[in-house]
Amino acid sequence: MAVVGSRTPTDDAAKAVTTCVREIGAMGFGIVSGGARGIDRLALEVAQKHQIPMLVLLPAISSTSAPSLSMNHSGAKCQSASFMERNVLIYAAAEYAIAFGPRFKEGGTWHGALEAHRRRLTKILVYSEDNLGARALISIGIGPYDPAEGLASALAHRGPQHHLPMAEPWG
């Protein structure tokens, strides 16, 4: 499961991430993250503490204790396109994704969730904290995640996975 979100989470969002990651581990899933400060890093710390498998997709190679992948070498200058490509890969690598703290029409959490939803890369949930970004994503069909109701309940309401038709690479 991908866990993505704000670099400056609220206290409530940070508590929700901790609860969510524990639920993810209990359900037998691992964590896919971008490793950025804030929500991403918190999710990885909780996963490591509870021995939940994790994968970090970075815009460029750097040192991390978790298994990580990048499309760029360690000296590569990261531009916004590198981060957006990485965000698409995070969503595509996960069966489900949960976004925490999207800012309405700005930032990687908002744009990543919107693009993944548009492309139907995975099933997406958004932490239902009362903010404009979360309400807007829910209004376009991204499911709400409420820690009080639990992750299993939120996933049960998402319906079947949509698979996009893919052409064979050889023709």
C-alpha positions, 0 to 999 in steps of 0.5 A, a space after each residue: 500500500 502506498 502511503 503519501 502525504 504532506 510534508 507538514 502534517 497536522 497532529 491528527 494526520 500524524 496519529 492517523 498515519 501511525 494507526 493506518 500503517 499498523 493496520 496495513 501491516 496487520 492486513 499483510 501489506 507492505 508500505 510503498 513511499 516516496 521517503 519525503 519528510 513528513 507523512 512519507 517518512 513517518 509511515 516508513 518509521 512506523 513500518 520499520 518499528 513494526 517490521 512491516 516490509 517497505 519500498 521507497 521510490 526516490 527521485 534520485 538515489 540516496 542513502 536510506 535503510 529501506 530498500 529503495 529504487 530510483 530512475 536517476 543516479 545519485 548525482 542527478 539534479 532533481 527537477 519537479 518532473 523527477 518528483 512527479 514521475 516518482 509519484 506516478 510510480 508510487 501509485 502504480 507500484 501499490 494495490 491501494 494508496 492512501 493520501 494524507 493532507 492534500 493541499 487543494 490544487 497545490 503540492 505533490 500529494 494533491 497532484 499525485 492523487 489526482 493524476 493517479 485517479 485520472 489514470 486509474 493507477 490504483 484504488 485511492 483513499 484520502 484521510 478524511 481530515 477536514 481540509 479543502 483538498 481532502 473534501 475535493 478529492 472525495 467529491 471526485 470519487 476518491 474514497 475517504 479513510 477514517 481511522 475510527 472506521 478502520 482501513 478494512 472498512 474503507 477498502 471494502 467500499 472501494 469496489 473492484 480494482 480497475 485494470 487498464 488495458 496494456 499493449 504488449 511491449 513487443 507489438 
